[in-house]
Amino acid sequence: MSKVKCKNLVILGATGSIGDSALNIIARHPDKFNVYAITGHANIKKLVQLCKKFNPKYAVISNPACYLELKSQVGTTTKVLAGTAELSNICQLPEVDMVVAGIVGSAGMQPVLATVTAGKDLLLANKEALVVAGDLVIQAAIKNNANIIPLDSEHNAIFQCLPDDYKVGTTPKDLDKIILTASGGPFWDRDIHTFEDITPEQACAHPNWSMGKKISVDSASMMNKGLEIIEAHWLFNLNVDKIDVHIHPQSIIHSMVCYKDGSILAQLGKPDMRIPIAYGLGLRKRITSGANLIDLLTAEQLQFFKPDYVKFPCLALAQDAINSGGTAMATLNTANEVSVAAFLNGQISFTNIAAINQQVMQQTTIHRIESVQHLLELDIEIRTITQQEAKAYA
C-alpha cells in the first residue's frame, strides 16, 4: 500500500489563537499534515518558536520592519519573507494544498482571495473576508473549484448538519432556515442603562471562549454575530429572513439547521476551537482534535433567548447591510474595526461603537463592488470618515 502524501499547509496568522489551535491539532497528525509556511505580523518571538518546532519552508512576517530581526533568529532551514504581498504569494505556491486563514480583520482579505483563485482548500476563520468581499470570494471559489470550510464554530456547525456533498455558495436542499447560536457575550443580561459604563477590560472578558481583544469586543456588542449573519448569507446563499439568531449562554449547541420536514439538526460540543478546525483539516472527515466530549448527564440546562435589538443595535446594522447589498457590508466592517479600536484605546464609550457605525453607514453612498482595488480604496475612505466620527464622540 502506497504511503498517503502529507498535505502541505499554510497557517496565516500562526501566532494568533486560531493558529495555536490549528498547530495543536497538526502536531497530533504528523502523518497527515506538513506545516509548509507560517505567517505573523510582529510577534517575532512566537514565530521563532514555531519555526524551531515545525521547521516550515517559509516564514512570512507581514510587518517589514521585523524582517531582519526575524531572519537573524530563525536560522537557515526556513526562508524568511516580509510584506503583505508575500501573504498572498505564499498561498498560491503549487506545493500548497491547504490554507488556514486565521488573520483577523480586513488584512486577511487578499490572501483569502488568492487562495481560492489558486483552487486551494481554504479553512476560513477570517469572517471579514466574506463580509467585505463575499461575492468575489464565493465566485472565485466556484470558478476555480476551491473548497471552503468555515472555522467559525457556528458556520462549521451548519456545515456539519448539511449533506457531505454540499458546496459553498449554493442554497442547501430542503432547508427551511438556519439558527446561529450566540453566547450573548458578557452583557446579554446586563441592564442597558449601565452600558455606558462598560470598560474595555469588561468587554474583553468573554464568559465561554478565549479570544483576542477585537473579536471579544465584537462578541460583547454582538457585532460578531452580525458579521456571522453576513458570512452565512454568502456561504449558504441565504437571505436575512432565513437566518435566525438565538442567544444560548451555555455555548453547547453551536448552530442548527431547520429542514422543511420539521426536523432540526444541531451540532453540540465544548467551546473549543479545535473541534471545528479538526473538521476542516480533515476536509469533513473526523480526525482527533484533543478536545473532550461533553458529558450530557452533567451538562447545564440548554437555554435559548431572543436577542434584544435595542441593547445590541449592531445586529440590525448587519441585517440592513445585507439588504442594502453592494459596498454596505464592507463599509460596516471597516467602520466597526475603527470604532472598536477607538473603544479599546479609551477614546469612546462602548455604546458609541454602534452609534458611530450607524452614522458612517448613513452618510456613505452604496456602490456595486467592482474589484479588490475598489474595496481597498473604500477601506481607506471609510477609515478616514470613521476616525472623524470617533473624534466627535471623544
Order of alpha helices (4+ residues) and beta strands (2+ residues): beta-alpha-beta-alpha-beta-alpha-beta-alpha-beta-alpha-beta-alpha-beta-alpha-beta-alpha-alpha-alpha-beta-beta-beta-alpha-alpha-alpha-alpha-alpha
